[in-house]
Each structure stands twice: as structure tokens, then as C-alpha cells.
Amino acid sequence: MDRLSLFGALLALAAIFGGNYIEGGEVDTLINGAAAVIVFGGTLGAGLLQTSARDIRRAFDIFPWVFTPVRLNIVAGFFLSRGAVVVSPPALHLQPCFR
């Protein structure tokens, strides 16, 4: 797992529990099924409303990249243009390590 991803997850949890503690709440008050459905369902619905199906599929495909490193393969591209070979700038291809 990426160190920054782990730090972000821990920071989020610390902020949630720290804010609850500062306000004098108990851990039990954070566990509320109806509130979780409203928050997560509303967030998912709003995200789906504003995002194309292609982008959503791509997001699910690359989600593991948050937790696993990505290998970079730099490949030079060659194109045939009017009978002459034209060398283009290197194309960047990302491939996850888990495949």
C-alpha cells in the first residue's frame, strides 16, 4: 500500500473520531445505519448523476492503483506518413502491477 494512501485513511479516521470526541460524543453515536444509507447512497447517486458510464468503469478499473504501485512502460511511437517514417514523442502507457 502506498504510504500516502495509508496516511490519508488514518487522517480521515482520526478526524472523524477526534471531532466526535471534542464534541463529547461516544463511539456508539457514529454507528447509525439509517444515516450511513443516506450519506453513502446520496454520495453515490450524486456521483453517478454527474459521471459518464465510461468514466465510472475506468474508475473501478484503476481503483486498485491506490493500493498497489503502477509500472510505467515508455514506448516510442512510429507512424508512417506519406511514405516516410515519422517518429513521434514517446507515448506513456500505464499498466498496473497486479495484471
MOPAC internal coordinates of N, CA, C and O (Angstrom, degrees):
PM7 1SCF
backbone

  N    0.0000 0     0.00 0     0.00 0    0    0    0
  C    1.4566 1     0.00 0     0.00 0    1    0    0
  C    1.5231 1   108.55 1     0.00 0    2    1    0
  O    1.2310 1   121.40 1   -38.31 1    3    2    1
  N    1.3020 1   114.92 1   141.69 1    3    2    1
  C    1.4524 1   121.85 1   178.02 1    5    3    2
  C    1.5307 1   109.65 1   -65.88 1    6    5    3
  O    1.2310 1   120.22 1   -43.41 1    7    6    5
  N    1.3233 1   117.19 1   136.59 1    7    6    5
  C    1.4723 1   121.10 1  -178.98 1    9    7    6
  C    1.5203 1   112.05 1   -59.91 1   10    9    7
  O    1.2310 1   120.51 1   139.75 1   11   10    9
  N    1.3209 1   116.63 1   -40.25 1   11   10    9
  C    1.4583 1   119.85 1  -178.23 1   13   11   10
  C    1.5304 1   111.18 1   -68.22 1   14   13   11
  O    1.2310 1   119.85 1   144.49 1   15   14   13
  N    1.3273 1   117.89 1   -35.51 1   15   14   13
  C    1.4657 1   121.08 1   176.47 1   17   15   14
  C    1.5236 1   110.39 1   -64.89 1   18   17   15
  O    1.2310 1   121.02 1   136.51 1   19   18   17
  N    1.3176 1   115.66 1   -43.49 1   19   18   17
  C    1.4599 1   119.79 1   178.29 1   21   19   18
  C    1.5294 1   110.85 1   -63.33 1   22   21   19
  O    1.2310 1   120.53 1   136.23 1   23   22   21
  N    1.3310 1   116.59 1   -43.77 1   23   22   21
  C    1.4615 1   120.84 1   177.98 1   25   23   22
  C    1.5277 1   110.99 1   -60.75 1   26   25   23
  O    1.2310 1   120.23 1   137.01 1   27   26   25
  N    1.3274 1   117.17 1   -42.99 1   27   26   25
  C    1.4632 1   120.91 1   179.40 1   29   27   26
  C    1.5181 1   112.50 1   -62.62 1   30   29   27
  O    1.2310 1   120.40 1   138.21 1   31   30   29
  N    1.3297 1   116.85 1   -41.79 1   31   30   29
  C    1.4618 1   120.56 1   178.63 1   33   31   30
  C    1.5286 1   110.79 1   -65.32 1   34   33   31
  O    1.2310 1   120.75 1   136.61 1   35   34   33
  N    1.3284 1   116.18 1   -43.39 1   35   34   33
  C    1.4694 1   119.19 1   178.55 1   37   35   34
  C    1.5221 1   112.44 1   -66.18 1   38   37   35
  O    1.2310 1   120.61 1   142.03 1   39   38   37
  N    1.3271 1   116.44 1   -37.97 1   39   38   37
  C    1.4582 1   120.46 1   177.76 1   41   39   38
  C    1.5284 1   111.16 1   -64.39 1   42   41   39
  O    1.2310 1   120.48 1   139.19 1   43   42   41
  N    1.3201 1   116.69 1   -40.81 1   43   42   41
  C    1.4692 1   120.34 1   178.45 1   45   43   42
  C    1.5254 1   110.89 1   -62.38 1   46   45   43
  O    1.2310 1   120.56 1   134.01 1   47   46   45
  N    1.3263 1   116.54 1   -45.99 1   47   46   45
  C    1.4694 1   119.53 1   178.69 1   49   47   46
  C    1.5252 1   111.86 1   -64.22 1   50   49   47
  O    1.2310 1   120.56 1   139.28 1   51   50   49
  N    1.3309 1   116.53 1   -40.72 1   51   50   49
  C    1.4675 1   120.08 1   178.39 1   53   51   50
  C    1.5276 1   110.75 1   -63.36 1   54   53   51
  O    1.2310 1   119.85 1   141.13 1   55   54   53
  N    1.3156 1   117.89 1   -38.87 1   55   54   53
  C    1.4633 1   120.81 1   179.04 1   57   55   54
  C    1.5281 1   111.12 1   -66.00 1   58   57   55
  O    1.2310 1   120.44 1   138.46 1   59   58   57
  N    1.3127 1   116.77 1   -41.54 1   59   58   57
  C    1.4698 1   120.20 1  -179.77 1   61   59   58
  C    1.5268 1   110.68 1   -65.09 1   62   61   59
  O    1.2310 1   121.00 1   126.82 1   63   62   61
  N    1.3389 1   115.69 1   -53.18 1   63   62   61
  C    1.4645 1   118.80 1  -177.91 1   65   63   62
  C    1.5273 1   111.95 1   -70.50 1   66   65   63
  O    1.2310 1   120.01 1   145.64 1   67   66   65
  N    1.3342 1   117.58 1   -34.36 1   67   66   65
  C    1.4635 1   120.70 1   177.67 1   69   67   66
  C    1.5152 1   111.96 1   -65.83 1   70   69   67
  O    1.2310 1   120.15 1   135.65 1   71   70   69
  N    1.3149 1   117.32 1   -44.35 1   71   70   69
  C    1.4624 1   120.58 1   177.53 1   73   71   70
  C    1.5127 1   112.12 1   -63.32 1   74   73   71
  O    1.2310 1   120.99 1   140.36 1   75   74   73
  N    1.3237 1   115.71 1   -39.64 1   75   74   73
  C    1.4619 1   119.89 1   177.26 1   77   75   74
  C    1.5280 1   110.81 1   -63.72 1   78   77   75
  O    1.2310 1   120.17 1   138.29 1   79   78   77
  N    1.3223 1   117.28 1   -41.71 1   79   78   77
  C    1.4631 1   121.70 1  -179.94 1   81   79   78
  C    1.5301 1   111.02 1   -65.96 1   82   81   79
  O    1.2310 1   120.60 1   137.05 1   83   82   81
  N    1.3370 1   116.47 1   -42.95 1   83   82   81
  C    1.4672 1   120.41 1  -179.42 1   85   83   82
  C    1.5291 1   111.16 1   -61.27 1   86   85   83
  O    1.2310 1   120.70 1   143.77 1   87   86   85
  N    1.3267 1   116.26 1   -36.23 1   87   86   85
  C    1.4604 1   120.54 1   179.46 1   89   87   86
  C    1.5263 1   112.94 1   -81.45 1   90   89   87
  O    1.2310 1   120.66 1  -179.85 1   91   90   89
  N    1.3221 1   116.35 1     0.15 1   91   90   89
  C    1.4669 1   119.38 1   177.19 1   93   91   90
  C    1.5134 1   113.69 1    83.82 1   94   93   91
  O    1.2310 1   120.25 1  -165.75 1   95   94   93
  N    1.3016 1   117.14 1    14.25 1   95   94   93
  C    1.4662 1   120.32 1  -179.98 1   97   95   94
  C    1.5123 1   112.26 1   -81.77 1   98   97   95
  O    1.2310 1   120.96 1   -10.79 1   99   98   97
  N    1.3098 1   115.77 1   169.21 1   99   98   97
  C    1.4550 1   122.31 1   176.27 1  101   99   98
  C    1.5206 1   108.46 1  -111.61 1  102  101   99
  O    1.2310 1   121.10 1   -17.93 1  103  102  101
  N    1.3249 1   115.50 1   162.07 1  103  102  101
  C    1.4629 1   120.68 1  -178.44 1  105  103  102
  C    1.5273 1   110.46 1   -61.39 1  106  105  103
  O    1.2310 1   119.94 1   145.78 1  107  106  105
  N    1.3074 1   117.71 1   -34.22 1  107  106  105
  C    1.4651 1   121.41 1  -179.83 1  109  107  106
  C    1.5268 1   112.52 1   -60.13 1  110  109  107
  O    1.2310 1   120.47 1   150.70 1  111  110  109
  N    1.3168 1   116.70 1   -29.30 1  111  110  109
  C    1.4687 1   119.05 1  -178.82 1  113  111  110
  C    1.5282 1   112.00 1   -72.08 1  114  113  111
  O    1.2310 1   120.45 1   162.21 1  115  114  113
  N    1.3383 1   116.74 1   -17.79 1  115  114  113
  C    1.4658 1   119.38 1   178.61 1  117  115  114
  C    1.5221 1   112.22 1   -80.79 1  118  117  115
  O    1.2310 1   120.64 1   162.34 1  119  118  117
  N    1.3289 1   116.39 1   -17.66 1  119  118  117
  C    1.4649 1   120.30 1  -178.55 1  121  119  118
  C    1.5254 1   108.20 1   -96.72 1  122  121  119
  O    1.2310 1   121.05 1   -79.35 1  123  122  121
  N    1.3270 1   115.59 1   100.65 1  123  122  121
  C    1.4547 1   121.67 1  -177.75 1  125  123  122
  C    1.5262 1   107.33 1  -143.33 1  126  125  123
  O    1.2310 1   120.59 1   -73.03 1  127  126  125
  N    1.3129 1   116.47 1   106.97 1  127  126  125
  C    1.4656 1   122.05 1  -175.16 1  129  127  126
  C    1.5175 1   114.01 1   -59.20 1  130  129  127
  O    1.2310 1   120.15 1   134.88 1  131  130  129
  N    1.3306 1   117.32 1   -45.12 1  131  130  129
  C    1.4643 1   120.26 1  -178.26 1  133  131  130
  C    1.5285 1   111.09 1   -64.33 1  134  133  131
  O    1.2310 1   120.28 1   138.61 1  135  134  133
  N    1.3146 1   117.07 1   -41.39 1  135  134  133
  C    1.4608 1   120.35 1   178.88 1  137  135  134
  C    1.5281 1   110.97 1   -66.00 1  138  137  135
  O    1.2310 1   120.56 1   142.51 1  139  138  137
  N    1.3318 1   116.53 1   -37.49 1  139  138  137
  C    1.4641 1   120.43 1   178.88 1  141  139  138
  C    1.5251 1   110.96 1   -64.19 1  142  141  139
  O    1.2310 1   120.18 1   138.13 1  143  142  141
  N    1.3177 1   117.25 1   -41.87 1  143  142  141
  C    1.4659 1   120.85 1   178.46 1  145  143  142
  C    1.5248 1   110.32 1   -63.41 1  146  145  143
  O    1.2310 1   120.12 1   137.27 1  147  146  145
  N    1.3095 1   117.37 1   -42.73 1  147  146  145
  C    1.4634 1   120.76 1   179.32 1  149  147  146
  C    1.5214 1   111.18 1   -63.71 1  150  149  147
  O    1.2310 1   120.15 1   132.37 1  151  150  149
  N    1.3328 1   117.32 1   -47.63 1  151  150  149
  C    1.4604 1   120.74 1  -176.53 1  153  151  150
  C    1.5222 1   111.06 1   -68.19 1  154  153  151
  O    1.2310 1   120.11 1   126.46 1  155  154  153
  N    1.3404 1   117.39 1   -53.54 1  155  154  153
  C    1.4603 1   119.89 1  -176.34 1  157  155  154
  C    1.5226 1   112.26 1   -70.50 1  158  157  155
  O    1.2310 1   120.30 1   140.87 1  159  158  157
  N    1.3327 1   117.03 1   -39.13 1  159  158  157
  C    1.4646 1   120.15 1   177.54 1  161  159  158
  C    1.5202 1   111.97 1   -65.13 1  162  161  159
  O    1.2310 1   120.53 1   137.20 1  163  162  161
  N    1.3227 1   116.59 1   -42.80 1  163  162  161
  C    1.4693 1   120.30 1   178.25 1  165  163  162
  C    1.5122 1   112.23 1   -65.69 1  166  165  163
  O    1.2310 1   120.57 1   139.57 1  167  166  165
  N    1.3312 1   116.52 1   -40.43 1  167  166  165
  C    1.4632 1   120.69 1   178.11 1  169  167  166
  C    1.5185 1   110.83 1   -64.84 1  170  169  167
  O    1.2310 1   119.96 1   134.54 1  171  170  169
  N    1.3184 1   117.69 1   -45.46 1  171  170  169
  C    1.4595 1   121.63 1   178.38 1  173  171  170
  C    1.5260 1   111.04 1   -62.77 1  174  173  171
  O    1.2310 1   120.27 1   135.89 1  175  174  173
  N    1.3249 1   117.09 1   -44.11 1  175  174  173
  C    1.4670 1   120.54 1   179.21 1  177  175  174
  C    1.5166 1   112.59 1   -63.09 1  178  177  175
  O    1.2310 1   120.22 1   136.75 1  179  178  177
  N    1.3253 1   117.19 1   -43.25 1  179  178  177
  C    1.4629 1   120.29 1   178.66 1  181  179  178
  C    1.5224 1   111.21 1   -65.57 1  182  181  179
  O    1.2310 1   120.44 1   141.33 1  183  182  181
  N    1.3139 1   116.77 1   -38.67 1  183  182  181
  C    1.4622 1   120.46 1   178.03 1  185  183  182
  C    1.5176 1   111.92 1   -65.72 1  186  185  183
  O    1.2310 1   120.20 1   136.79 1  187  186  185
  N    1.3343 1   117.21 1   -43.21 1  187  186  185
  C    1.4608 1   120.85 1   178.80 1  189  187  186
  C    1.5267 1   111.77 1   -66.29 1  190  189  187
  O    1.2310 1   120.47 1   146.23 1  191  190  189
  N    1.3083 1   116.71 1   -33.77 1  191  190  189
  C    1.4597 1   121.17 1  -179.61 1  193  191  190
  C    1.5276 1   111.53 1   -64.56 1  194  193  191
  O    1.2310 1   120.06 1   144.53 1  195  194  193
  N    1.3075 1   117.49 1   -35.47 1  195  194  193
  C    1.4644 1   121.99 1  -174.17 1  197  195  194
  C    1.5256 1   114.07 1   -98.18 1  198  197  195
  O    1.2310 1   119.35 1  -179.57 1  199  198  197
  N    1.3378 1   118.84 1     0.43 1  199  198  197
  C    1.4522 1   121.61 1  -173.44 1  201  199  198
  C    1.5156 1   110.68 1  -123.75 1  202  201  199
  O    1.2310 1   120.85 1   -38.10 1  203  202  201
  N    1.3381 1   115.99 1   141.90 1  203  202  201
  C    1.4630 1   119.88 1   178.64 1  205  203  202
  C    1.5277 1   109.57 1   -75.85 1  206  205  203
  O    1.2310 1   120.98 1   -22.24 1  207  206  205
  N    1.3381 1   115.73 1   157.76 1  207  206  205
  C    1.4637 1   121.21 1  -179.99 1  209  207  206
  C    1.5270 1   110.73 1   -61.61 1  210  209  207
  O    1.2310 1   120.26 1   143.14 1  211  210  209
  N    1.3230 1   117.11 1   -36.86 1  211  210  209
  C    1.4686 1   121.44 1   179.39 1  213  211  210
  C    1.5277 1   110.69 1   -61.67 1  214  213  211
  O    1.2310 1   120.52 1   135.80 1  215  214  213
  N    1.3311 1   116.62 1   -44.20 1  215  214  213
  C    1.4604 1   120.82 1  -179.74 1  217  215  214
  C    1.5267 1   111.94 1   -67.81 1  218  217  215
  O    1.2310 1   120.33 1   144.83 1  219  218  217
  N    1.3180 1   116.97 1   -35.17 1  219  218  217
  C    1.4609 1   120.57 1   178.55 1  221  219  218
  C    1.5212 1   110.45 1   -66.54 1  222  221  219
  O    1.2310 1   120.64 1   135.58 1  223  222  221
  N    1.3472 1   116.38 1   -44.42 1  223  222  221
  C    1.4669 1   119.66 1   176.85 1  225  223  222
  C    1.5196 1   110.63 1   -59.82 1  226  225  223
  O    1.2310 1   120.44 1   136.89 1  227  226  225
  N    1.3245 1   116.77 1   -43.11 1  227  226  225
  C    1.4704 1   120.90 1   179.77 1  229  227  226
  C    1.5285 1   110.86 1   -63.67 1  230  229  227
  O    1.2310 1   120.22 1   140.62 1  231  230  229
  N    1.3251 1   117.19 1   -39.38 1  231  230  229
  C    1.4657 1   120.84 1   179.22 1  233  231  230
  C    1.5264 1   110.64 1   -62.14 1  234  233  231
  O    1.2310 1   120.11 1   137.55 1  235  234  233
  N    1.3327 1   117.40 1   -42.45 1  235  234  233
  C    1.4618 1   120.00 1   178.30 1  237  235  234
  C    1.5283 1   111.29 1   -68.21 1  238  237  235
  O    1.2310 1   120.30 1   146.25 1  239  238  237
  N    1.3284 1   117.02 1   -33.75 1  239  238  237
  C    1.4690 1   120.38 1   178.16 1  241  239  238
  C    1.5243 1   112.07 1   -65.74 1  242  241  239
  O    1.2310 1   120.23 1   140.48 1  243  242  241
  N    1.3215 1   117.17 1   -39.52 1  243  242  241
  C    1.4615 1   119.63 1  -175.18 1  245  243  242
  C    1.5253 1   113.35 1   -98.42 1  246  245  243
  O    1.2310 1   119.64 1  -179.14 1  247  246  245
  N    1.3248 1   118.29 1     0.86 1  247  246  245
  C    1.4645 1   120.72 1   178.79 1  249  247  246
  C    1.5285 1   113.00 1   -54.51 1  250  249  247
  O    1.2310 1   118.66 1   138.87 1  251  250  249
  N    1.3409 1   120.16 1   -41.13 1  251  250  249
  C    1.4721 1   119.36 1   178.90 1  253  251  250
  C    1.5301 1   113.42 1   -60.09 1  254  253  251
  O    1.2310 1   119.44 1   161.17 1  255  254  253
  N    1.3086 1   118.67 1   -18.83 1  255  254  253
  C    1.4649 1   121.32 1   178.68 1  257  255  254
  C    1.5282 1   111.61 1   -62.13 1  258  257  255
  O    1.2310 1   120.29 1   158.70 1  259  258  257
  N    1.3239 1   117.04 1   -21.30 1  259  258  257
  C    1.4653 1   119.83 1   176.93 1  261  259  258
  C    1.5253 1   109.85 1   -64.03 1  262  261  259
  O    1.2310 1   120.57 1   146.32 1  263  262  261
  N    1.3328 1   116.52 1   -33.68 1  263  262  261
  C    1.4534 1   121.41 1  -173.80 1  265  263  262
  C    1.5257 1   114.10 1  -105.25 1  266  265  263
  O    1.2310 1   119.59 1   162.70 1  267  266  265
  N    1.3300 1   118.38 1   -17.30 1  267  266  265
  C    1.4600 1   121.41 1  -179.47 1  269  267  266
  C    1.5230 1   109.30 1  -123.77 1  270  269  267
  O    1.2310 1   120.15 1   -32.98 1  271  270  269
  N    1.3270 1   117.32 1   147.02 1  271  270  269
  C    1.4651 1   119.33 1   179.32 1  273  271  270
  C    1.5253 1   111.29 1   -69.45 1  274  273  271
  O    1.2310 1   121.02 1   -22.25 1  275  274  273
  N    1.3074 1   115.66 1   157.75 1  275  274  273
  C    1.4611 1   122.39 1  -179.04 1  277  275  274
  C    1.5249 1   108.58 1  -110.70 1  278  277  275
  O    1.2310 1   120.53 1   -48.38 1  279  278  277
  N    1.3323 1   116.59 1   131.62 1  279  278  277
  C    1.4514 1   121.07 1   174.81 1  281  279  278
  C    1.5124 1   108.60 1   -86.54 1  282  281  279
  O    1.2310 1   120.76 1   -43.01 1  283  282  281
  N    1.3091 1   116.15 1   136.99 1  283  282  281
  C    1.4553 1   121.10 1   177.50 1  285  283  282
  C    1.5216 1   109.22 1  -103.83 1  286  285  283
  O    1.2310 1   120.49 1   -52.64 1  287  286  285
  N    1.3168 1   116.68 1   127.36 1  287  286  285
  C    1.4556 1   121.78 1   174.14 1  289  287  286
  C    1.5195 1   107.64 1  -113.45 1  290  289  287
  O    1.2310 1   120.47 1   -67.08 1  291  290  289
  N    1.3137 1   116.71 1   112.92 1  291  290  289
  C    1.4505 1   121.35 1   179.05 1  293  291  290
  C    1.5267 1   107.37 1   -92.09 1  294  293  291
  O    1.2310 1   121.13 1   -60.14 1  295  294  293
  N    1.3175 1   115.45 1   119.86 1  295  294  293
  C    1.4591 1   121.16 1  -177.16 1  297  295  294
  C    1.5173 1   108.34 1  -123.21 1  298  297  295
  O    1.2310 1   120.44 1   -51.83 1  299  298  297
  N    1.3335 1   116.76 1   128.17 1  299  298  297
  C    1.4663 1   120.23 1   176.60 1  301  299  298
  C    1.5203 1   108.58 1   -78.02 1  302  301  299
  O    1.2310 1   120.54 1   -41.38 1  303  302  301
  N    1.3175 1   116.57 1   138.62 1  303  302  301
  C    1.4593 1   121.03 1   179.76 1  305  303  302
  C    1.5234 1   111.45 1  -101.27 1  306  305  303
  O    1.2310 1   120.32 1   -45.05 1  307  306  305
  N    1.3247 1   117.00 1   134.95 1  307  306  305
  C    1.4634 1   122.82 1   177.35 1  309  307  306
  C    1.5206 1   108.28 1  -118.87 1  310  309  307
  O    1.2310 1   120.51 1   -47.34 1  311  310  309
  N    1.3113 1   116.62 1   132.66 1  311  310  309
  C    1.4522 1   121.04 1   179.96 1  313  311  310
  C    1.5215 1   109.53 1  -127.00 1  314  313  311
  O    1.2310 1   121.02 1   -36.08 1  315  314  313
  N    1.3209 1   115.66 1   143.92 1  315  314  313
  C    1.4541 1   121.01 1   176.43 1  317  315  314
  C    1.5249 1   107.59 1   -93.94 1  318  317  315
  O    1.2310 1   120.80 1   -62.92 1  319  318  317
  N    1.3321 1   116.07 1   117.08 1  319  318  317
  C    1.4530 1   120.18 1  -177.17 1  321  319  318
  C    1.5280 1   109.73 1  -127.45 1  322  321  319
  O    1.2310 1   120.34 1   -69.75 1  323  322  321
  N    1.3210 1   116.95 1   110.25 1  323  322  321
  C    1.4674 1   123.38 1   178.04 1  325  323  322
  C    1.5257 1   112.13 1    54.16 1  326  325  323
  O    1.2310 1   120.91 1  -135.94 1  327  326  325
  N    1.3214 1   115.87 1    44.06 1  327  326  325
  C    1.4484 1   119.69 1   176.21 1  329  327  326
  C    1.5122 1   114.91 1    85.52 1  330  329  327
  O    1.2310 1   119.25 1   172.88 1  331  330  329
  N    1.3091 1   119.04 1    -7.12 1  331  330  329
  C    1.4650 1   121.49 1  -179.61 1  333  331  330
  C    1.5262 1   109.35 1  -115.59 1  334  333  331
  O    1.2310 1   121.02 1   -32.75 1  335  334  333
  N    1.2888 1   115.66 1   147.25 1  335  334  333
  C    1.4615 1   120.27 1   177.52 1  337  335  334
  C    1.5199 1   108.34 1   -84.43 1  338  337  335
  O    1.2310 1   120.73 1   -54.88 1  339  338  337
  N    1.3081 1   116.20 1   125.12 1  339  338  337
  C    1.4549 1   122.24 1   179.36 1  341  339  338
  C    1.5200 1   107.65 1  -111.70 1  342  341  339
  O    1.2310 1   120.76 1   -53.40 1  343  342  341
  N    1.3193 1   116.15 1   126.60 1  343  342  341
  C    1.4554 1   120.52 1   178.09 1  345  343  342
  C    1.5188 1   108.48 1   -91.91 1  346  345  343
  O    1.2310 1   121.17 1   -57.63 1  347  346  345
  N    1.3111 1   115.38 1   122.37 1  347  346  345
  C    1.4661 1   119.79 1   179.27 1  349  347  346
  C    1.5228 1   109.32 1   -94.62 1  350  349  347
  O    1.2310 1   120.14 1   -13.60 1  351  350  349
  N    1.3153 1   117.34 1   166.40 1  351  350  349
  C    1.4707 1   119.84 1   175.00 1  353  351  350
  C    1.5215 1   109.53 1   -60.00 1  354  353  351
  O    1.2310 1   120.04 1   -26.31 1  355  354  353
  N    1.3060 1   117.54 1   153.69 1  355  354  353
  C    1.4701 1   119.93 1  -179.34 1  357  355  354
  C    1.5218 1   111.16 1   -57.20 1  358  357  355
  O    1.2310 1   121.75 1   -40.72 1  359  358  357
  N    1.3127 1   114.25 1   139.28 1  359  358  357
  C    1.4662 1   120.90 1   176.81 1  361  359  358
  C    1.5234 1   107.84 1   -93.73 1  362  361  359
  O    1.2310 1   120.04 1   -38.06 1  363  362  361
  N    1.2959 1   117.52 1   141.94 1  363  362  361
  C    1.4553 1   122.83 1  -177.37 1  365  363  362
  C    1.5260 1   108.60 1  -101.11 1  366  365  363
  O    1.2310 1   120.50 1   -59.36 1  367  366  365
  N    1.3249 1   116.64 1   120.64 1  367  366  365
  C    1.4616 1   122.00 1   178.86 1  369  367  366
  C    1.5184 1   108.56 1  -117.67 1  370  369  367
  O    1.2310 1   120.30 1   -58.31 1  371  370  369
  N    1.3289 1   117.03 1   121.69 1  371  370  369
  C    1.4634 1   121.63 1   178.72 1  373  371  370
  C    1.5062 1   109.51 1   -95.54 1  374  373  371
  O    1.2310 1   120.62 1   -47.72 1  375  374  373
  N    1.3247 1   116.42 1   132.28 1  375  374  373
  C    1.4526 1   121.04 1   176.11 1  377  375  374
  C    1.5192 1   108.00 1  -133.46 1  378  377  375
  O    1.2310 1   120.40 1   -51.02 1  379  378  377
  N    1.3128 1   116.84 1   128.98 1  379  378  377
  C    1.4620 1   118.69 1   177.98 1  381  379  378
  C    1.5153 1   110.95 1   -70.80 1  382  381  379
  O    1.2310 1   120.47 1   -28.53 1  383  382  381
  N    1.3119 1   116.71 1   151.47 1  383  382  381
  C    1.4715 1   122.26 1  -178.48 1  385  383  382
  C    1.5195 1   112.33 1   -69.98 1  386  385  383
  O    1.2310 1   119.50 1   156.05 1  387  386  385
  N    1.3235 1   118.57 1   -23.95 1  387  386  385
  C    1.4619 1   120.87 1  -173.55 1  389  387  386
  C    1.5142 1   112.88 1   -80.19 1  390  389  387
  O    1.2310 1   119.09 1   176.81 1  391  390  389
  N    1.3089 1   119.35 1    -3.19 1  391  390  389
  C    1.4740 1   120.25 1   179.04 1  393  391  390
  C    1.4856 1   110.82 1   -97.37 1  394  393  391
  O    1.2310 1   120.10 1   180.00 1  395  394  393

